[in-house]
Amino acid sequence: MSQEDSCERPDHASSAAGLPAQMVSPTPDARSCSRQIEINGRNVEYQVETWPFSVRSRDGKTVSTVTSFTYRTTERAADERPVVFIFNGGPGSSSGFLHFSGIASKRVDFEVGDPVQPPFRIIDSEFSLLDVADLVFIDPAATGYSPFAQPGSGAQVYGVDADARVTAAFIRHWLYHFKRWNSPRFVVGESYGSIRAAVVCRELMGGIPIGEFPAVTLNGVILVGQAMNLTQTTQVPANDVAFTLLLPSMAATAWYHKTAGIGTALEDHIRRARDFALHRLLPVLIRGNTAVDRDRNAVAIECGELTGLKSKYVLDRDLRITAREFAQELLSDRGLLVGVYDGRMIAGKPSGALDIVGTDPSMTQLGPLFANAINVYLTNDLGFADQAYRFIDFSDSLEGWDWNVRGHNRYYMDVSSILGNAMRLNSRMRVLCVTGRFDLMTPMMAAEWELSHGGMPVDRTRLVYQDGGHMPYVGREAAQAFATAIRNLITDTT
Protein backbone atom coordinates (compact mmCIF):
# COMPACT_ATOMS: atom_id res chain seq x y z
CA MET A 1 0.00 0.00 0.00
CA SER A 2 1.35 3.37 -0.96
CA GLN A 3 1.67 5.89 1.87
CA GLU A 4 2.54 9.08 0.02
CA ASP A 5 2.59 12.05 2.34
CA SER A 6 -0.26 13.92 0.68
CA CYS A 7 -2.13 15.22 3.70
CA GLU A 8 -3.55 18.70 3.35
CA ARG A 9 -6.43 20.94 4.34
CA PRO A 10 -9.17 20.69 1.69
CA ASP A 11 -10.17 23.85 -0.10
CA HIS A 12 -13.82 22.96 -0.76
CA ALA A 13 -15.41 24.27 2.44
CA SER A 14 -18.92 25.51 1.81
CA SER A 15 -20.89 28.31 3.35
CA ALA A 16 -23.66 27.70 5.84
CA ALA A 17 -26.27 29.29 3.63
CA GLY A 18 -29.40 27.24 3.30
CA LEU A 19 -28.43 24.69 5.91
CA PRO A 20 -30.72 23.66 8.77
CA ALA A 21 -30.34 25.60 11.99
CA GLN A 22 -29.02 22.78 14.17
CA MET A 23 -25.70 22.52 12.33
CA VAL A 24 -23.33 24.55 10.20
CA SER A 25 -20.78 23.47 7.63
CA PRO A 26 -17.34 22.02 8.42
CA THR A 27 -14.93 24.09 10.51
CA PRO A 28 -11.56 25.19 9.13
CA ASP A 29 -9.97 22.24 10.95
CA ALA A 30 -10.93 19.79 8.19
CA ARG A 31 -8.05 17.70 6.86
CA SER A 32 -7.55 15.28 3.99
CA CYS A 33 -5.08 12.56 2.92
CA SER A 34 -4.77 10.53 -0.28
CA ARG A 35 -4.20 6.79 -0.02
CA GLN A 36 -4.65 3.58 -1.96
CA ILE A 37 -5.46 0.01 -1.00
CA GLU A 38 -5.64 -3.33 -2.80
CA ILE A 39 -9.12 -4.88 -2.71
CA ASN A 40 -9.95 -8.06 -4.61
CA GLY A 41 -6.78 -7.72 -6.68
CA ARG A 42 -7.40 -4.07 -7.63
CA ASN A 43 -5.75 -0.90 -6.39
CA VAL A 44 -8.40 1.50 -5.14
CA GLU A 45 -7.44 5.13 -4.62
CA TYR A 46 -9.32 7.05 -1.97
CA GLN A 47 -9.37 10.19 0.13
CA VAL A 48 -9.76 10.07 3.89
CA GLU A 49 -11.02 13.31 5.37
CA THR A 50 -11.90 14.42 8.85
CA TRP A 51 -14.73 16.95 9.08
CA PRO A 52 -15.70 18.62 12.37
CA PHE A 53 -19.24 19.97 11.93
CA SER A 54 -20.42 22.54 14.46
CA VAL A 55 -23.67 21.73 16.25
CA ARG A 56 -25.73 24.80 17.14
CA SER A 57 -28.88 25.27 19.10
CA ARG A 58 -31.90 27.04 17.63
CA ASP A 59 -30.70 30.32 19.15
CA GLY A 60 -27.41 30.04 17.24
CA LYS A 61 -25.12 29.11 20.12
CA THR A 62 -22.48 26.43 19.47
CA VAL A 63 -23.17 23.33 21.54
CA SER A 64 -20.52 20.90 20.32
CA THR A 65 -18.98 19.44 17.21
CA VAL A 66 -19.68 16.17 15.45
CA THR A 67 -16.52 14.91 13.80
CA SER A 68 -16.55 12.40 10.98
CA PHE A 69 -14.00 10.44 9.00
CA THR A 70 -15.01 10.25 5.36
CA TYR A 71 -13.51 7.72 2.94
CA ARG A 72 -14.24 8.69 -0.66
CA THR A 73 -13.19 7.00 -3.88
CA THR A 74 -13.53 7.86 -7.56
CA GLU A 75 -14.44 4.33 -8.59
CA ARG A 76 -17.84 5.46 -9.92
CA ALA A 77 -19.51 8.76 -10.66
CA ALA A 78 -20.27 10.58 -7.41
CA ASP A 79 -24.05 10.43 -7.74
CA GLU A 80 -23.90 6.65 -8.31
CA ARG A 81 -21.54 5.71 -5.49
CA PRO A 82 -23.33 4.37 -2.43
CA VAL A 83 -22.44 6.03 0.87
CA VAL A 84 -22.56 4.30 4.26
CA PHE A 85 -22.90 6.29 7.50
CA ILE A 86 -21.46 4.37 10.44
CA PHE A 87 -21.58 4.80 14.21
CA ASN A 88 -21.15 2.77 17.38
CA GLY A 89 -23.23 3.00 20.53
CA GLY A 90 -22.85 3.57 24.24
CA PRO A 91 -24.28 6.09 24.45
CA GLY A 92 -20.85 7.65 24.77
CA SER A 93 -18.88 5.55 22.30
CA SER A 94 -16.88 6.79 19.34
CA SER A 95 -16.87 4.90 16.03
CA GLY A 96 -13.49 3.38 16.90
CA PHE A 97 -14.68 -0.23 17.05
CA LEU A 98 -16.37 -0.25 13.66
CA HIS A 99 -13.58 1.87 12.17
CA PHE A 100 -11.26 -1.14 12.55
CA SER A 101 -13.79 -3.92 12.00
CA GLY A 102 -12.42 -4.48 8.49
CA ILE A 103 -14.97 -2.53 6.46
CA ALA A 104 -12.69 0.54 6.07
CA SER A 105 -9.05 0.58 4.97
CA LYS A 106 -7.51 -0.97 8.11
CA ARG A 107 -8.34 -3.70 10.59
CA VAL A 108 -6.81 -5.09 13.74
CA ASP A 109 -4.97 -8.38 13.25
CA PHE A 110 -6.23 -10.29 16.28
CA GLU A 111 -7.70 -13.66 17.19
CA VAL A 112 -9.37 -14.63 20.45
CA GLY A 113 -6.63 -15.73 22.82
CA ASP A 114 -3.92 -13.49 21.37
CA PRO A 115 -1.99 -11.30 23.85
CA VAL A 116 -3.54 -7.90 24.49
CA GLN A 117 -0.54 -5.71 25.12
CA PRO A 118 1.28 -3.51 22.59
CA PRO A 119 2.57 -3.58 20.00
CA PHE A 120 -0.70 -4.49 18.29
CA ARG A 121 -0.82 -5.33 14.60
CA ILE A 122 -2.82 -3.01 12.34
CA ILE A 123 -3.02 -4.18 8.75
CA ASP A 124 -4.65 -3.23 5.46
CA SER A 125 -8.13 -4.74 5.31
CA GLU A 126 -8.51 -7.09 2.39
CA PHE A 127 -12.25 -7.03 3.13
CA SER A 128 -12.66 -3.25 2.78
CA LEU A 129 -15.91 -1.97 1.25
CA LEU A 130 -14.21 0.99 -0.43
CA ASP A 131 -14.50 -0.62 -3.86
CA VAL A 132 -18.31 -0.56 -3.59
CA ALA A 133 -19.13 2.41 -1.34
CA ASP A 134 -17.88 5.56 0.33
CA LEU A 135 -17.77 5.33 4.13
CA VAL A 136 -18.49 7.98 6.77
CA PHE A 137 -17.63 7.19 10.40
CA ILE A 138 -19.46 9.50 12.81
CA ASP A 139 -18.25 10.38 16.31
CA PRO A 140 -21.10 11.88 18.40
CA ALA A 141 -20.59 14.75 20.82
CA ALA A 142 -18.02 14.12 23.59
CA THR A 143 -16.41 11.22 21.68
CA GLY A 144 -13.44 11.07 19.31
CA TYR A 145 -12.55 14.64 18.34
CA SER A 146 -16.07 15.95 19.04
CA PRO A 147 -15.83 18.16 22.17
CA PHE A 148 -18.55 20.19 23.81
CA ALA A 149 -18.25 23.95 23.42
CA GLN A 150 -18.60 24.39 27.18
CA PRO A 151 -19.37 22.28 30.28
CA GLY A 152 -23.01 21.42 30.77
CA SER A 153 -23.89 21.39 27.06
CA GLY A 154 -24.72 17.68 27.09
CA ALA A 155 -28.33 18.22 28.13
CA GLN A 156 -29.07 19.56 24.63
CA VAL A 157 -27.88 16.43 22.80
CA TYR A 158 -28.01 13.66 25.42
CA GLY A 159 -31.22 11.81 24.64
CA VAL A 160 -32.67 9.32 22.17
CA ASP A 161 -34.55 11.95 20.16
CA ALA A 162 -31.96 14.74 20.46
CA ASP A 163 -29.06 12.47 19.53
CA ALA A 164 -30.91 11.08 16.50
CA ARG A 165 -31.90 14.59 15.43
CA VAL A 166 -28.26 15.73 15.43
CA THR A 167 -27.15 12.58 13.59
CA ALA A 168 -29.83 13.02 10.93
CA ALA A 169 -28.89 16.66 10.53
CA PHE A 170 -25.25 15.64 10.10
CA ILE A 171 -26.19 13.14 7.37
CA ARG A 172 -28.18 15.79 5.52
CA HIS A 173 -25.33 18.27 5.80
CA TRP A 174 -22.87 15.70 4.52
CA LEU A 175 -25.08 15.03 1.48
CA TYR A 176 -25.38 18.78 0.93
CA HIS A 177 -21.68 19.48 1.36
CA PHE A 178 -20.46 16.70 -0.94
CA LYS A 179 -23.33 17.09 -3.45
CA ARG A 180 -24.38 13.48 -2.97
CA TRP A 181 -28.16 13.76 -2.81
CA ASN A 182 -28.58 11.05 -5.45
CA SER A 183 -26.24 8.49 -3.90
CA PRO A 184 -27.74 5.27 -2.47
CA ARG A 185 -27.61 5.66 1.31
CA PHE A 186 -27.06 3.16 4.13
CA VAL A 187 -26.69 3.44 7.90
CA VAL A 188 -24.74 1.09 10.19
CA GLY A 189 -25.47 1.24 13.92
CA GLU A 190 -23.87 -0.95 16.58
CA SER A 191 -25.32 -1.59 20.06
CA TYR A 192 -26.99 1.66 21.19
CA GLY A 193 -26.25 2.73 17.64
CA SER A 194 -29.07 0.41 16.53
CA ILE A 195 -31.47 2.60 18.53
CA ARG A 196 -29.92 5.66 16.91
CA ALA A 197 -30.24 4.09 13.45
CA ALA A 198 -33.94 3.33 13.88
CA VAL A 199 -34.83 6.81 15.13
CA VAL A 200 -32.61 8.47 12.51
CA CYS A 201 -34.85 6.91 9.85
CA ARG A 202 -37.78 8.87 11.29
CA GLU A 203 -35.78 12.08 11.70
CA LEU A 204 -34.54 11.94 8.11
CA MET A 205 -38.06 11.62 6.78
CA GLY A 206 -39.53 14.17 9.20
CA GLY A 207 -43.12 15.27 9.64
CA ILE A 208 -45.29 17.64 11.67
CA PRO A 209 -44.26 16.31 15.14
CA ILE A 210 -40.59 16.73 14.19
CA GLY A 211 -41.12 20.26 12.91
CA GLU A 212 -39.74 19.82 9.39
CA PHE A 213 -39.99 17.46 6.44
CA PRO A 214 -36.51 16.75 5.02
CA ALA A 215 -37.92 13.74 3.10
CA VAL A 216 -34.64 11.82 3.07
CA THR A 217 -34.92 8.04 2.64
CA LEU A 218 -32.43 5.22 3.09
CA ASN A 219 -31.70 2.18 0.93
CA GLY A 220 -30.75 0.03 3.89
CA VAL A 221 -30.03 -0.15 7.61
CA ILE A 222 -27.45 -2.48 9.17
CA LEU A 223 -27.86 -3.33 12.86
CA VAL A 224 -24.88 -4.80 14.74
CA GLY A 225 -25.41 -6.24 18.22
CA GLN A 226 -28.87 -4.70 18.11
CA ALA A 227 -30.37 -3.17 21.27
CA MET A 228 -33.58 -1.65 19.95
CA ASN A 229 -35.58 -2.91 22.93
CA LEU A 230 -33.56 -2.61 26.13
CA THR A 231 -36.31 -4.40 28.04
CA GLN A 232 -35.50 -7.61 26.19
CA THR A 233 -31.79 -7.40 27.02
CA THR A 234 -32.11 -6.42 30.70
CA GLN A 235 -32.57 -9.30 33.11
CA VAL A 236 -34.37 -7.93 36.17
CA PRO A 237 -36.95 -9.58 38.47
CA ALA A 238 -40.27 -10.39 36.76
CA ASN A 239 -38.91 -9.61 33.29
CA ASP A 240 -39.19 -13.25 32.31
CA VAL A 241 -38.83 -12.73 28.57
CA ALA A 242 -35.33 -11.28 29.00
CA PHE A 243 -34.16 -14.38 30.91
CA THR A 244 -35.67 -16.58 28.22
CA LEU A 245 -33.98 -14.73 25.36
CA LEU A 246 -30.58 -14.98 27.07
CA LEU A 247 -30.62 -18.76 27.44
CA PRO A 248 -29.35 -19.79 23.94
CA SER A 249 -26.38 -17.40 24.21
CA MET A 250 -25.47 -18.87 27.60
CA ALA A 251 -25.69 -22.33 26.04
CA ALA A 252 -23.46 -21.31 23.14
CA THR A 253 -20.88 -19.86 25.55
CA ALA A 254 -20.95 -23.03 27.66
CA TRP A 255 -20.44 -25.07 24.49
CA TYR A 256 -17.42 -22.93 23.56
CA HIS A 257 -15.81 -23.54 26.97
CA LYS A 258 -16.66 -27.26 26.83
CA THR A 259 -18.86 -27.20 29.91
CA ALA A 260 -21.95 -28.28 27.97
CA GLY A 261 -22.88 -29.83 24.64
CA ILE A 262 -19.68 -31.84 24.35
CA GLY A 263 -19.78 -33.92 21.18
CA THR A 264 -22.67 -31.87 19.79
CA ALA A 265 -22.41 -29.37 16.93
CA LEU A 266 -22.80 -25.76 18.06
CA GLU A 267 -25.90 -25.15 15.94
CA ASP A 268 -27.56 -28.28 17.27
CA HIS A 269 -26.81 -27.22 20.84
CA ILE A 270 -28.23 -23.75 20.22
CA ARG A 271 -31.32 -25.23 18.56
CA ARG A 272 -31.99 -27.41 21.59
CA ALA A 273 -31.48 -24.42 23.91
CA ARG A 274 -33.86 -22.27 21.90
CA ASP A 275 -36.55 -24.97 22.00
CA PHE A 276 -36.06 -25.41 25.76
CA ALA A 277 -36.22 -21.66 26.41
CA LEU A 278 -39.48 -21.16 24.53
CA HIS A 279 -41.36 -24.34 25.37
CA ARG A 280 -40.21 -25.36 28.84
CA LEU A 281 -38.40 -22.49 30.58
CA LEU A 282 -40.72 -19.58 29.71
CA PRO A 283 -44.00 -21.35 30.67
CA VAL A 284 -42.57 -22.14 34.12
CA LEU A 285 -41.18 -18.63 34.60
CA ILE A 286 -44.52 -17.09 33.72
CA ARG A 287 -46.26 -19.14 36.40
CA GLY A 288 -43.98 -17.58 39.00
CA ASN A 289 -44.37 -19.04 42.50
CA THR A 290 -47.39 -21.06 41.39
CA ALA A 291 -45.15 -23.38 39.33
CA VAL A 292 -45.02 -26.83 40.91
CA ASP A 293 -41.75 -28.21 42.24
CA ARG A 294 -41.74 -31.07 39.74
CA ASP A 295 -41.69 -28.63 36.80
CA ARG A 296 -39.19 -26.31 38.46
CA ASN A 297 -36.78 -29.17 39.17
CA ALA A 298 -37.06 -30.51 35.63
CA VAL A 299 -36.36 -27.07 34.18
CA ALA A 300 -33.37 -26.55 36.51
CA ILE A 301 -31.83 -29.87 35.47
CA GLU A 302 -32.21 -29.23 31.73
CA CYS A 303 -31.04 -25.64 32.10
CA GLY A 304 -27.92 -26.89 33.85
CA GLU A 305 -27.27 -29.43 31.09
CA LEU A 306 -27.49 -26.72 28.44
CA THR A 307 -25.60 -23.94 30.21
CA GLY A 308 -22.98 -25.80 32.23
CA LEU A 309 -24.40 -24.51 35.51
CA LYS A 310 -25.28 -26.71 38.47
CA SER A 311 -29.01 -27.31 38.79
CA LYS A 312 -28.89 -26.24 42.45
CA TYR A 313 -27.38 -22.91 41.39
CA VAL A 314 -30.22 -22.47 38.90
CA LEU A 315 -32.86 -23.30 41.52
CA ASP A 316 -31.27 -21.02 44.11
CA ARG A 317 -31.74 -18.15 41.65
CA ASP A 318 -35.36 -19.02 41.00
CA LEU A 319 -34.50 -20.29 37.48
CA ARG A 320 -33.55 -16.74 36.45
CA ILE A 321 -29.84 -16.27 35.67
CA THR A 322 -28.58 -12.85 34.59
CA ALA A 323 -25.75 -12.45 32.10
CA ARG A 324 -23.44 -11.18 34.84
CA GLU A 325 -24.26 -14.08 37.15
CA PHE A 326 -23.61 -16.56 34.35
CA ALA A 327 -20.31 -14.88 33.47
CA GLN A 328 -19.15 -15.09 37.09
CA GLU A 329 -20.32 -18.65 37.71
CA LEU A 330 -19.56 -20.65 34.55
CA LEU A 331 -15.82 -21.07 35.14
CA SER A 332 -15.70 -20.04 38.79
CA ASP A 333 -14.18 -23.38 39.77
CA ARG A 334 -11.11 -22.32 37.77
CA GLY A 335 -11.09 -18.81 39.22
CA LEU A 336 -12.05 -17.36 35.84
CA LEU A 337 -14.50 -14.69 34.72
CA VAL A 338 -16.26 -14.93 31.35
CA GLY A 339 -16.84 -11.87 29.15
CA VAL A 340 -20.39 -10.56 28.88
CA TYR A 341 -19.71 -8.68 25.63
CA ASP A 342 -17.97 -11.77 24.21
CA GLY A 343 -18.44 -15.03 26.10
CA ARG A 344 -15.38 -16.59 24.47
CA MET A 345 -13.04 -14.31 26.37
CA ILE A 346 -11.90 -15.09 29.89
CA ALA A 347 -9.70 -13.56 32.58
CA GLY A 348 -8.84 -14.11 36.20
CA LYS A 349 -11.68 -12.93 38.42
CA PRO A 350 -10.71 -9.63 40.10
CA SER A 351 -11.46 -8.90 43.73
CA GLY A 352 -14.01 -6.32 44.79
CA ALA A 353 -16.98 -4.99 42.88
CA LEU A 354 -17.18 -5.84 39.20
CA ASP A 355 -17.72 -3.24 36.50
CA ILE A 356 -19.63 -4.32 33.38
CA VAL A 357 -17.04 -2.47 31.27
CA GLY A 358 -13.86 -1.96 33.29
CA THR A 359 -13.55 -5.54 34.59
CA ASP A 360 -15.29 -7.40 31.77
CA PRO A 361 -12.75 -9.71 30.08
CA SER A 362 -14.00 -8.97 26.60
CA MET A 363 -13.94 -5.19 27.05
CA THR A 364 -10.57 -5.18 28.83
CA GLN A 365 -9.09 -7.21 25.96
CA LEU A 366 -10.83 -5.69 22.96
CA GLY A 367 -10.98 -2.13 24.29
CA PRO A 368 -7.20 -1.59 24.42
CA LEU A 369 -6.84 -3.25 21.02
CA PHE A 370 -9.28 -0.99 19.18
CA ALA A 371 -8.48 2.17 21.17
CA ASN A 372 -4.79 1.71 20.41
CA ALA A 373 -5.53 1.05 16.74
CA ILE A 374 -7.46 4.29 16.19
CA ASN A 375 -4.83 6.41 17.97
CA VAL A 376 -1.91 4.81 16.12
CA TYR A 377 -3.70 5.17 12.79
CA LEU A 378 -4.69 8.80 13.25
CA THR A 379 -1.33 9.85 14.67
CA ASN A 380 1.24 7.79 12.79
CA ASP A 381 -0.49 7.07 9.49
CA LEU A 382 -2.74 10.05 8.77
CA GLY A 383 -1.04 12.65 10.95
CA PHE A 384 -4.45 14.01 11.98
CA ALA A 385 -4.11 13.84 15.74
CA ASP A 386 -3.46 17.08 17.59
CA GLN A 387 -4.99 15.52 20.72
CA ALA A 388 -5.82 12.10 22.12
CA TYR A 389 -8.84 10.46 20.57
CA ARG A 390 -11.68 10.01 23.08
CA PHE A 391 -12.57 6.37 22.52
CA ILE A 392 -15.47 6.05 24.99
CA ASP A 393 -16.78 8.67 27.41
CA PHE A 394 -19.49 7.62 29.85
CA SER A 395 -18.83 10.47 32.29
CA ASP A 396 -22.12 12.29 31.68
CA SER A 397 -23.98 10.47 28.93
CA LEU A 398 -25.17 7.43 30.88
CA GLU A 399 -26.49 9.34 33.86
CA GLY A 400 -27.88 12.28 31.92
CA TRP A 401 -29.39 10.45 28.96
CA ASP A 402 -33.07 11.10 28.19
CA TRP A 403 -34.51 7.73 27.23
CA ASN A 404 -37.95 9.05 26.30
CA VAL A 405 -38.86 8.55 22.66
CA ARG A 406 -41.38 10.77 20.92
CA GLY A 407 -44.68 8.95 20.47
CA HIS A 408 -43.67 5.92 22.55
CA ASN A 409 -44.58 4.71 26.01
CA ARG A 410 -41.88 6.10 28.30
CA TYR A 411 -42.03 2.98 30.46
CA TYR A 412 -41.35 0.59 27.59
CA MET A 413 -38.72 1.78 25.16
CA ASP A 414 -38.76 -0.24 21.95
CA VAL A 415 -37.80 1.54 18.72
CA SER A 416 -38.10 -1.48 16.42
CA SER A 417 -41.55 -0.30 15.36
CA ILE A 418 -40.00 2.97 14.14
CA LEU A 419 -37.75 0.95 11.85
CA GLY A 420 -40.71 -1.20 10.82
CA ASN A 421 -42.67 1.93 9.90
CA ALA A 422 -39.75 3.22 7.82
CA MET A 423 -39.65 -0.06 5.91
CA ARG A 424 -43.38 -0.09 5.27
CA LEU A 425 -43.29 3.51 4.00
CA ASN A 426 -40.22 2.77 1.86
CA SER A 427 -41.04 -0.39 -0.06
CA ARG A 428 -37.45 -1.02 -1.23
CA MET A 429 -35.62 -0.38 2.02
CA ARG A 430 -33.87 -3.42 3.53
CA VAL A 431 -32.56 -4.28 6.98
CA LEU A 432 -29.58 -6.48 7.81
CA CYS A 433 -29.01 -7.51 11.43
CA VAL A 434 -25.69 -9.08 12.46
CA THR A 435 -25.58 -10.86 15.82
CA GLY A 436 -22.89 -12.80 17.66
CA ARG A 437 -23.63 -16.25 19.02
CA PHE A 438 -21.50 -15.55 22.11
CA ASP A 439 -22.93 -12.09 22.83
CA LEU A 440 -24.40 -12.10 26.35
CA MET A 441 -25.02 -8.35 26.33
CA THR A 442 -27.45 -8.26 23.40
CA PRO A 443 -28.30 -11.95 22.86
CA MET A 444 -29.01 -13.45 19.46
CA MET A 445 -32.49 -14.55 20.49
CA ALA A 446 -33.29 -10.95 21.43
CA ALA A 447 -32.42 -10.04 17.83
CA GLU A 448 -34.77 -12.74 16.61
CA TRP A 449 -37.49 -11.35 18.88
CA GLU A 450 -37.06 -7.76 17.69
CA LEU A 451 -37.00 -8.56 13.99
CA SER A 452 -40.18 -10.61 14.34
CA HIS A 453 -42.07 -8.13 16.55
CA GLY A 454 -41.25 -4.72 15.06
CA GLY A 455 -43.45 -4.93 11.98
CA MET A 456 -40.52 -5.32 9.57
CA PRO A 457 -41.38 -7.10 6.32
CA VAL A 458 -39.81 -10.56 6.48
CA ASP A 459 -38.81 -10.59 2.81
CA ARG A 460 -36.64 -7.48 3.27
CA THR A 461 -35.10 -8.39 6.61
CA ARG A 462 -32.09 -10.64 7.08
CA LEU A 463 -30.49 -11.91 10.30
CA VAL A 464 -26.88 -13.09 10.10
CA TYR A 465 -25.33 -15.12 12.93
CA GLN A 466 -21.58 -14.83 13.49
CA ASP A 467 -19.15 -16.79 15.65
CA GLY A 468 -18.42 -13.74 17.74
CA GLY A 469 -19.66 -11.55 20.53
CA HIS A 470 -21.12 -8.06 20.78
CA MET A 471 -18.43 -6.95 18.32
CA PRO A 472 -19.06 -9.85 15.92
CA TYR A 473 -16.19 -8.96 13.58
CA VAL A 474 -13.27 -9.92 15.86
CA GLY A 475 -10.88 -12.29 14.09
CA ARG A 476 -10.08 -12.72 10.41
CA GLU A 477 -12.94 -15.08 9.51
CA ALA A 478 -15.48 -13.01 11.43
CA ALA A 479 -14.25 -9.77 9.85
CA GLN A 480 -14.55 -11.29 6.38
CA ALA A 481 -18.07 -12.61 7.04
CA PHE A 482 -19.15 -9.27 8.53
CA ALA A 483 -17.85 -7.24 5.58
CA THR A 484 -19.28 -9.71 3.07
CA ALA A 485 -22.78 -9.48 4.58
CA ILE A 486 -22.73 -5.68 4.28
CA ARG A 487 -21.16 -5.80 0.81
CA ASN A 488 -23.92 -8.11 -0.39
CA LEU A 489 -26.62 -5.79 0.96
CA ILE A 490 -25.07 -2.81 -0.83
CA THR A 491 -24.54 -4.54 -4.17
CA ASP A 492 -27.93 -6.28 -4.10
CA THR A 493 -29.80 -3.01 -3.59
CA THR A 494 -27.87 -0.63 -5.90
C-alpha positions, -999 to +999 in steps of 0.1 A: +000+000+000+014+034-010+017+059+019+025+091+000+026+120+023-003+139+007-021+152+037-035+187+034-064+209+043-092+207+017-102+239-001-138+230-008-154+243+024-189+255+018-209+283+034-237+277+058-263+293+036-294+272+033-284+247+059-307+237+088-303+256+120-290+228+142-257+225+123-233+246+102-208+235+076-173+220+084-149+241+105-116+252+091-100+222+109-109+198+082-080+177+069-075+153+040-051+126+029-048+105-003-042+068+000-046+036-020-055+000-010-056-033-028-091-049-027-099-081-046-068-077-067-074-041-076-058-009-064-084+015-051-074+051-046-093+071-020-094+102+001-098+101+039-110+133+054-119+144+089-147+169+091-157+186+124-192+200+119-204+225+145-237+217+163-257+248+171-289+253+191-319+270+176-307+303+192-274+300+172-251+291+201-225+264+195-232+233+215-205+209+203-190+194+172-197+162+154-165+149+138-166+124+110-140+104+090-150+103+054-135+077+029-142+087-007-132+070-039-135+079-076-144+043-086-178+055-099-195+088-107-203+106-074-241+104-077-239+066-083-215+057-055-233+044-024-224+060+009-226+043+043-229+063+075-215+044+104-216+048+142-211+028+174-232+030+205-228+036+242-243+061+245-209+077+248-189+056+223-169+068+193-169+049+160-135+034+169-147-002+170-164-002+137-136+019+122-113-011+125-138-039+120-124-045+085-150-025+065-127+005+061-090+006+050-075-010+081-083-037+106-068-051+137-050-084+133-062-103+163-077-137+172-094-146+204-066-157+228-039-135+214-020-113+238-035-079+245-005-057+251+013-035+226+026-036+200-007-045+183-008-053+146-028-030+123-030-042+088-047-032+055-081-047+053-085-071+024-122-070+031-127-032+028-159-020+013-142+010-004-145-006-039-183-006-036-191+024-013-179+056+003-178+053+041-185+080+068-176+072+104-195+095+128-182+104+163-211+119+184-206+147+208-180+141+236-164+112+217-134+111+193-126+146+183-161+160+190-158+182+222-185+202+238-183+239+234-186+244+272-194+223+303-230+214+308-239+214+271-247+177+271-283+182+281-291+196+246-279+164+228-280+137+254-312+118+246-327+093+222-345+119+202-320+147+205-291+125+195-309+111+165-319+146+154-283+157+154-272+126+136-298+130+109-289+167+105-253+156+101-262+131+074-282+158+055-253+183+058-229+157+045-251+150+015-254+188+009-217+195+014-205+167-009-233+171-034-244+135-030-282+138-028-286+111-055-262+085-039-277+053-025-276+057+013-271+032+041-267+034+079-247+011+102-255+012+139-239-010+166-253-016+201-270+017+212-262+027+176-291+004+165-315+026+185-299+057+169-302+041+135-339+033+139-348+068+151-326+085+125-349+069+099-378+089+113-358+121+117-345+119+081-381+116+068-395+142+092-431+153+096-453+176+117-443+163+151-406+167+142-411+203+129-397+198+094-400+175+064-365+167+050-379+137+031-346+118+031-349+080+026-324+052+031-317+022+009-307+000+039-300-002+076-274-025+092-279-033+129-249-048+147-254-062+182-289-047+181-304-032+213-336-016+199-356-029+229-336-026+261-363-044+280-355-076+262-318-074+270-321-064+307-326-093+331-344-079+362-370-096+385-403-104+368-389-096+333-392-132+323-388-127+286-353-113+290-342-144+309-357-166+282-340-147+254-306-150+271-306-188+274-294-198+239-264-174+242-255-189+276-257-223+260-235-213+231-209-199+255-209-230+277-204-251+245-174-229+236-158-235+270-167-273+268-189-272+299-220-283+280-229-298+246-197-318+244-198-339+212-227-319+198-224-294+169-228-258+181-259-251+159-276-283+173-268-272+208-282-237+202-313-252+186-320-274+216-315-244+239-339-223+219-365-250+220-361-254+258-362-217+264-395-212+245-414-243+254-402-254+288-384-225+306-407-196+297-440-213+307-426-221+341-412-186+346-445-171+337-463-191+364-440-176+390-444-190+425-474-211+414-451-234+393-450-268+409-417-282+422-417-311+397-417-286+368-392-263+385-368-292+392-371-305+356-364-271+342-334-266+365-318-299+355-322-292+317-310-256+321-279-269+338-273-294+311-275-267+284-256-239+302-230-258+322-244-245+355-253-267+385-290-273+388-289-262+425-274-229+414-302-225+389-329-233+415-313-210+441-317-181+417-354-190+410-345-203+375-336-167+365-298-163+357-286-128+346-257-124+321-234-112+348-243-141+371-236-166+344-203-149+335-192-151+371-203-187+377-196-206+345-158-211+351-157-200+388-142-234+398-111-223+378-111-188+392-120-174+358-145-147+347-163-149+313-168-119+292-204-106+289-197-087+256-180-118+242-184-150+261-154-166+245-130-143+264-119-151+299-097-136+326-088-141+362-117-129+384-107-096+401-115-089+437-140-063+448-170-050+429-172-058+392-177-032+365-196-043+334-170-025+313-139-020+333-135-055+346-153-074+318-127-097+301-140-090+266-139-052+271-106-052+288-091-072+260-108-057+230-110-021+243-072-016+244-068-032+210-093-010+192-085+022+212-048+017+204-055+011+167-075+043+162-048+064+180-019+048+161-037+052+128-047+088+133-013+098+147+012+078+128-005+071+095-027+100+088-010+127+110-044+140+120-041+138+157-035+171+176-050+155+207-058+121+221-088+105+206-117+100+231-126+064+225-155+060+250-168+087+274-195+076+298-188+105+323-221+123+317-240+105+289-252+074+309-265+093+339-279+123+319-294+104+290-331+111+282-345+077+272-379+091+263-389+085+227-414+108+209-447+090+205-437+059+226-446+047+260-419+061+283-420+030+305-414+006+276-387+018+252-388-002+219-378+015+187-381-015+164-416-003+154-400+030+141-377+010+119-407-012+108-427+019+099-398+032+078-397-001+059-434-001+053-433+035+040-402+028+019-410-004-001-375-010-012-356-004+020-339-034+035-326-043+070-296-065+078-290-075+114-257-091+125-256-109+158-229-128+177-236-163+190-215-155+221-229-121+228-244-121+263-250-083+263-274-083+234-283-120+229-290-135+195-325-146+205-333-110+214-324-100+178-348-127+166-375-113+189-371-078+177-370-086+140-402-106+143-421-081+166-412-047+151-434-049+120-405-053+096-414-071+063-398-106+065-388-106+028-366-075+033-351-084+066-321-106+071-305-119+103-269-131+101-253-151+129-216-148+135-192-168+156-184-137+177-197-115+205-211-081+208-184-069+183-191-099+159-162-090+136-133-099+159-109-123+141-101-127+104-129-151+095-155-130+114-142-098+098-146-113+064-181-126+070-191-093+085-179-072+056-193-097+031-228-095+046-227-057+043-212-058+008-239-081-004-266-058+010-251-028-008-245-045-042-279-063-041-298-030-036-279-006-059 
